[in-house]
Structures are given as C-alpha cells and as structure tokens.
Amino acid sequence: MRLVVLVVAVVAAALLTGCGRTDSEQSATPTPAGSLSPSSPASVATLPSGRATPATAAPTATAMPTPTPTPTPAPAEVGADELGRVPVLMYHRLTADGGGPYDRTPQAFRAELAWLFEHDYVPVVASELLDGRIDIPAGTKPVVLTFDDSSREQAQLDDGEPAPETALGILTEVAADYPDVEPVAVWSVLPAPFGGDEKRGRRIMRMLHERGHELANHSCSHTPLSGRSRAEVARDLVCGANTIRDAVPDAEVRVLPLPLGRFPDQRRWAETGETPQGRYDHDALLKVGARPAPSPFHADFEPLALPRIRSGNSTQQSDFESAFWLQRLEAEDNAYVSDGDPQRISFPAQREAQLDAAFGDRANPYQP
C-alpha cells in the first residue's frame, strides 16, 4: 500500500514540474504577468487547419481606402486633336559657339526644352509614334527628340549617371522639373559612338536602352545612300544595325535617320536588306525635311518618309527650323493634343475625313 502511494506521488510530482517543457524553457526568465512571449507555446493556439493564431486577439488594422482614379476629362475640355501634327526635332552637336547650322549651344538647347515642356510637350520615342502608342496625359502634346551622329557632347556618363553638360544630362535635368515628362529621345549611332571609345560607347547605349530611349541605325560610313549599289547600301546598313545589336542584343532597330537625308536609288533598299553578316528591317526612314510630321492616325502619315525639323532659331532659312515651326503650331492651333486615353482617337468632328480608315474602330469625333 505504501508502495502504491509512493508511485502515485512520484507521477504527480513529474506532471507538476515538467508540464511538457524542456529544461531550457524551465530555466528561462519568467514572462511578466499579462504579457505573451512570441517564443512561448502558450502564446499561440492551433486551429484545426494547422494554422496558428494569437491566443489574444491583436487590434484590427484600419483598412486604407482605395484611391479614386482621377477621371479623364472630356476631349472637348482639353481641346483634344489626335489628328494634329507632331514635331520631330533633329539635333546634332552642342558646342559653346553654336557650331554650324545643325548645331546648338547648350544654353539654346536648354531653353528650347524648357519652352517645349512649359507648352505641354511630352517626349515620346519614334516607335511609340509608329505604333500609335502615344500614352501621355490629357491636354499634352507629343514631341520626338532625335540626335544624329552620336557625338561626344550628346551623351557621357558620370558615375553611371548622365554627365551634366551633355545633351542627355541637360534633358534629364530639365525634365525633372515637369512631372509629366519622361526624358526620352532617339539616338542615331555610328561605330564607336559618343566619343570614339567603343567600350564606353557600348556602356552608354545599354544605359539609354535601359532607361527607355530608342537607338536608331545611322549606317557605318555616314555617307549618302544615293548613287550606291544595293549591295553597298545593304553592307553599310547591316553594319550600322550590328553596331547597336552587338551592344544591346535585345534592341529593336526599327528607325533609320537617313545619312545626310538622302534616300538610296531605290527606297526599298533602305527599308530592308540582308548580307551574310545580318539583316535590317526599318519601319521608319527619317528625313532632314523641315515640317512637322502628320499624326500616326492621319491618312497622310508616311513613316518611310517621316519629316523632321532642324533645331534652330536663325534668320536664314528660318522656315527649316524649330523656332519657326513651334511658334506656327501654337499660332495655328493644329498640334496633336492627347485626350488622355490611348484606346481611343479623339478629334474635332469636322476632321473625320482625314482619319486613316484603318483606325475607324477607335475613332472618337466630338463637337468642339
């Protein structure tokens, strides 16, 4: 009888002192009364599903309200005209003295960008124009900035960022003051671009591509395509396309700003061609001509002969330059103005006959 009592006493003592805890748990500093330790088995209860939930309910977080999207204004409110004209501006070097008729000073370039952005122009790349993917805010206007010849002054890197006094640096700096503006452009490259150092040039091309800019073929020789055989044209343009693809393998080389503005003897030779070294397929041929481009939705849009406007404000040949044409677009009120909805094409109803019939299902004519 005493043996039974002794066994019962030993079992009871074990149950009271152990309670299923390890020696380390027993020796741990006691948890203050009223608190839960995240490492203690007493702090969680197991649900039938196997998921654990706190034994003491935590305060319920207040759900944040879902922001209400800002409604797109009616086309008439912003004067939308997506059959209007688009300036495609052409730049070359930036030099302290302004260089030749195709060049500009850094100050003049900065002033032109500020004027554009103050007047609601938003940069897009050529491929967005070609595809009709002009996704910019209601009431703003697209502009395509193109840079020919990949000179040193156009783009350099300073600790991986655009060097301040280059065209790229100035564009990036000025655009930072305008919330709707992404600093993107089209850069027409030649071999060993942006200063003659091939390794550095490739690094710059990769950075431009990663940041949403577009790289365009400008040939390898930078000589006119006119008066040359088809084989010569193909070799030159394949070489130019490979200059880009060797640095940026996933780049789509869709745009050819014609060297010195000259077409080959057969225009189709500039559109597509092939050699043992590769091929090219261009969806746009950019001229040196001097007028705004038609809207991509306009019946007159011709991407294989796309006009550009030379940047400048000289008094000689002023009708070839940006100062003249940008003021004229403002005065005549016939620039492309976005309705803010890339799925539809809005324009004053009286212009409906000018719409390319291929876009009829997206047409949104309205009464001004």
C-alpha positions in Angstrom: 0.0 0.0 0.0 2.8 2.4 0.9 4.5 1.4 -2.5 1.3 2.4 -4.4 1.1 5.7 -2.6 4.8 6.3 -3.4 4.4 5.6 -7.1 1.3 8.0 -7.3 3.3 10.7 -5.5 6.3 10.4 -7.9 4.0 10.6 -11.0 2.2 13.6 -9.7 5.4 15.4 -9.0 6.6 14.7 -12.5 3.4 16.1 -14.0 3.6 19.2 -11.9 7.2 20.1 -12.5 7.5 19.1 -16.2 4.3 20.2 -18.0 5.9 19.2 -21.3 8.6 21.9 -21.2 12.3 21.4 -21.8 15.0 22.2 -19.2 15.9 25.4 -21.0 12.3 26.6 -21.0 12.0 25.9 -17.3 15.2 27.9 -16.6 14.2 30.9 -18.8 13.3 34.2 -17.2 9.6 34.2 -16.3 7.4 36.1 -18.6 5.8 39.1 -16.8 2.1 38.6 -15.9 -0.3 39.7 -18.5 2.2 39.6 -21.5 2.7 37.0 -24.3 6.2 35.8 -25.3 6.4 35.2 -29.1 8.6 32.1 -28.4 6.2 30.6 -25.8 3.8 27.7 -26.7 1.2 29.5 -24.5 1.2 32.4 -26.9 -0.5 30.6 -29.8 -3.5 28.3 -30.3 -3.6 25.8 -33.1 -6.6 25.8 -35.4 -8.0 22.6 -36.9 -6.4 23.6 -40.2 -3.0 23.6 -38.7 -2.5 27.4 -38.9 -1.6 29.2 -35.7 -3.4 32.3 -34.4 -2.5 34.5 -31.4 -4.4 33.5 -28.3 -5.0 37.2 -27.5 -6.5 39.0 -30.5 -4.4 41.9 -31.8 -6.1 45.2 -32.7 -7.7 45.1 -36.1 -5.7 47.4 -38.6 -7.8 50.1 -40.2 -8.1 49.4 -44.0 -6.8 52.2 -46.2 -9.4 53.5 -48.6 -8.8 52.7 -52.3 -7.8 55.9 -54.1 -10.5 57.1 -56.6 -8.9 57.4 -60.0 -9.0 60.9 -61.5 -11.5 60.8 -64.3 -10.2 61.5 -67.8 -11.6 64.9 -68.9 -13.9 65.1 -71.9 -11.9 65.6 -75.1 -13.6 69.0 -75.7 -12.4 70.2 -72.3 -8.7 69.8 -73.3 -9.1 70.6 -77.0 -8.0 67.1 -77.9 -6.9 66.7 -81.5 -5.2 63.4 -82.2 -5.1 64.1 -85.9 -2.9 67.1 -85.3 0.8 67.4 -86.3 3.8 66.1 -84.3 7.1 67.9 -84.3 10.1 65.5 -84.7 13.1 67.6 -83.8 16.6 67.0 -85.1 19.7 67.8 -83.0 23.4 67.3 -83.7 26.3 68.7 -81.6 26.2 71.0 -78.6 29.1 73.5 -78.8 30.0 76.6 -76.9 29.9 78.7 -80.0 26.9 77.1 -81.6 28.9 75.4 -84.3 27.3 75.1 -87.7 23.7 75.4 -88.9 22.8 72.0 -87.5 24.4 72.6 -84.0 23.3 74.4 -80.9 24.8 75.9 -77.8 24.0 74.1 -74.5 22.1 77.2 -73.4 19.9 77.3 -76.5 19.2 73.6 -76.2 18.2 74.0 -72.5 16.0 77.0 -73.4 14.2 75.0 -76.2 13.5 72.1 -73.9 12.1 74.4 -71.2 9.9 76.1 -73.8 8.6 72.7 -75.0 7.8 71.4 -71.5 6.2 74.7 -70.5 3.9 74.4 -73.5 2.8 70.9 -72.6 5.0 68.9 -75.0 5.9 65.5 -73.7 8.8 63.4 -75.3 7.9 60.1 -76.9 10.2 57.8 -78.9 9.8 57.1 -82.6 8.4 53.6 -82.1 5.6 54.9 -80.0 4.7 57.3 -82.8 4.9 54.5 -85.4 2.7 52.2 -83.4 0.2 54.9 -82.3 1.1 54.1 -78.7 1.0 57.8 -77.5 0.1 57.3 -73.9 0.5 60.8 -72.4 -1.8 62.9 -70.2 -4.9 64.6 -71.5 -4.1 68.0 -72.9 -0.4 67.4 -73.5 1.3 67.1 -76.9 3.9 64.6 -78.2 7.3 65.6 -79.4 10.1 63.3 -80.7 13.6 64.4 -79.9 16.2 62.9 -82.3 20.0 63.1 -82.0 22.2 62.3 -85.0 25.8 61.1 -85.2 26.3 60.1 -81.6 28.9 62.8 -80.8 30.7 63.1 -77.5 28.7 66.1 -76.5 25.4 64.2 -76.7 26.0 61.6 -74.0 28.6 60.7 -71.4 28.4 59.0 -68.0 29.5 60.4 -64.7 29.4 57.6 -62.0 26.8 55.8 -64.1 24.6 58.9 -64.5 24.2 61.3 -67.4 27.1 63.8 -67.4 25.6 67.3 -66.6 26.6 69.3 -69.6 25.8 66.7 -72.3 22.6 66.8 -74.2 21.4 63.8 -72.2 22.3 65.4 -68.9 20.5 68.6 -69.8 17.5 66.8 -71.0 17.4 64.7 -67.7 17.9 67.8 -65.6 15.2 70.0 -67.3 12.7 67.1 -67.4 13.0 66.7 -63.6 11.0 69.9 -63.1 8.0 68.6 -65.0 6.0 65.6 -63.5 4.5 64.5 -66.8 7.9 64.5 -68.7 10.0 61.4 -69.2 13.4 62.3 -70.6 13.5 60.0 -73.6 14.8 60.5 -77.1 16.0 58.8 -80.2 19.8 58.4 -80.6 21.2 57.6 -84.1 24.6 55.9 -83.6 27.7 55.5 -85.6 30.5 53.0 -84.9 32.4 53.7 -81.6 29.6 56.1 -80.6 29.7 59.0 -78.2 33.4 59.9 -78.4 35.3 57.1 -80.1 35.8 54.8 -77.2 34.0 51.6 -78.2 33.7 50.2 -74.7 32.4 53.4 -73.3 30.0 53.9 -76.2 28.5 50.4 -75.7 28.0 51.2 -72.0 26.2 54.4 -72.9 24.0 52.6 -75.4 23.0 50.0 -72.8 22.1 52.7 -70.3 20.0 54.6 -72.9 18.1 51.4 -73.8 17.5 50.5 -70.1 16.0 54.0 -69.5 13.5 53.8 -72.3 15.4 55.7 -75.0 15.5 54.4 -78.6 18.6 53.5 -80.6 18.5 54.1 -84.3 20.6 53.0 -87.2 22.6 55.7 -88.9 24.8 53.4 -91.1 28.5 52.8 -90.5 30.0 55.2 -93.1 27.7 58.2 -92.7 27.8 58.8 -96.4 24.7 59.4 -98.6 22.9 56.2 -99.7 22.1 57.7 -103.1 24.3 56.7 -106.0 25.4 53.4 -104.4 24.6 49.8 -105.4 22.1 47.8 -103.5 24.9 45.6 -102.1 26.8 48.6 -100.9 23.7 50.0 -99.2 23.0 46.7 -97.5 26.5 46.3 -96.2 26.5 49.8 -94.7 23.1 49.4 -93.1 23.7 45.9 -91.7 26.9 47.2 -90.2 25.0 50.1 -88.6 22.3 47.8 -87.2 25.0 45.4 -85.8 26.7 48.3 -84.0 23.6 48.5 -81.9 22.8 44.8 -81.6 26.3 43.9 -80.6 26.0 46.3 -77.6 22.3 45.8 -76.8 21.2 42.4 -78.2 17.5 42.9 -77.4 17.2 46.3 -79.0 14.7 46.6 -81.9 16.4 48.6 -84.6 13.3 50.0 -86.4 14.4 53.5 -87.3 16.9 54.8 -89.9 17.6 58.6 -89.9 18.9 58.8 -93.4 22.6 59.8 -93.6 22.6 63.4 -94.8 19.0 63.0 -95.6 19.5 61.1 -98.9 17.4 58.1 -100.0 19.1 55.3 -101.9 18.2 55.0 -105.6 15.5 52.5 -104.7 13.8 53.5 -101.5 13.0 49.9 -100.5 16.8 49.3 -100.2 16.7 51.4 -97.1 13.7 49.6 -95.7 15.1 46.1 -95.6 18.2 44.2 -96.6 20.4 41.3 -95.8 24.1 40.3 -96.0 26.0 37.3 -94.6 26.6 39.5 -91.5 22.9 40.0 -90.7 19.9 42.0 -91.9 17.9 45.1 -91.1 14.2 45.9 -91.2 13.3 49.6 -90.8 9.8 50.7 -90.1 10.6 54.4 -90.3 13.0 56.4 -92.5 13.6 59.9 -91.1 14.3 62.8 -93.5 16.1 66.1 -92.9 13.0 67.8 -94.2 11.5 70.8 -92.4 8.0 70.5 -91.2 6.0 68.6 -88.5 5.0 65.0 -89.1 1.3 64.1 -89.6 -0.4 62.2 -86.7 0.1 58.4 -87.0 -3.7 58.2 -87.3 -3.9 60.7 -90.2 -4.4 59.4 -93.7 -1.2 61.3 -94.8 1.1 59.6 -92.3 4.1 58.1 -94.1 6.6 56.6 -91.8 9.0 55.7 -94.6 9.4 59.4 -95.4 9.0 61.0 -92.0 9.9 64.7 -91.9 11.9 66.3 -89.2 12.5 69.9 -88.1 16.1 71.2 -87.6 16.5 72.7 -84.2 17.5 76.3 -84.5 16.4 80.0 -84.5 18.5 81.6 -87.1 17.1 84.2 -89.5 18.4 82.4 -92.5 16.2 79.5 -93.7 14.0 80.1 -90.7 11.2 78.0 -92.2 13.5 75.0 -91.8 14.0 75.4 -88.1 12.2 74.7 -84.8 11.7 78.4 -83.7 9.6 79.0 -86.7 7.6 75.7 -86.7 6.9 75.5 -83.0 5.5 79.0 -83.0 3.5 78.2 -86.1 2.0 75.1 -84.4 0.9 77.3 -81.5 -0.4 80.1 -83.7 -2.4 77.8 -85.9 -3.5 75.5 -83.1 -3.0 72.3 -85.1 -0.6 70.3 -83.0 -1.5 66.8 -81.8 -3.2 67.1 -78.4 -3.9 63.9 -76.4 -7.3 63.0 -74.9 -5.5 61.0 -72.2 -7.0 57.7 -73.3 -4.7 55.6 -75.6 -7.5 53.3 -76.5 -9.4 55.9 -78.5 -8.6 58.6 -81.1 -10.4 61.9 -80.3 -10.6 64.8 -82.8 -13.0 67.6 -83.8 -15.7 66.1 -85.9 -15.0 68.3 -88.9 -11.7 66.5 -89.3 -13.2 63.0 -89.6 -12.4 62.7 -93.3 -8.7 62.9 -92.5 -8.7 59.8 -90.3 -6.9 56.8 -91.7 -9.7 54.2 -92.3 -7.7 51.5 -90.5 -8.4 53.3 -87.2 -12.1 53.7 -87.7 -13.0 51.4 -84.8 -11.1 53.7 -82.4 -12.4 57.0 -83.7 -14.0 59.4 -81.2 -15.1 62.5 -83.1 -16.6 65.2 -81.0 -18.2 68.6 -81.4 -15.9 71.3 -80.0 
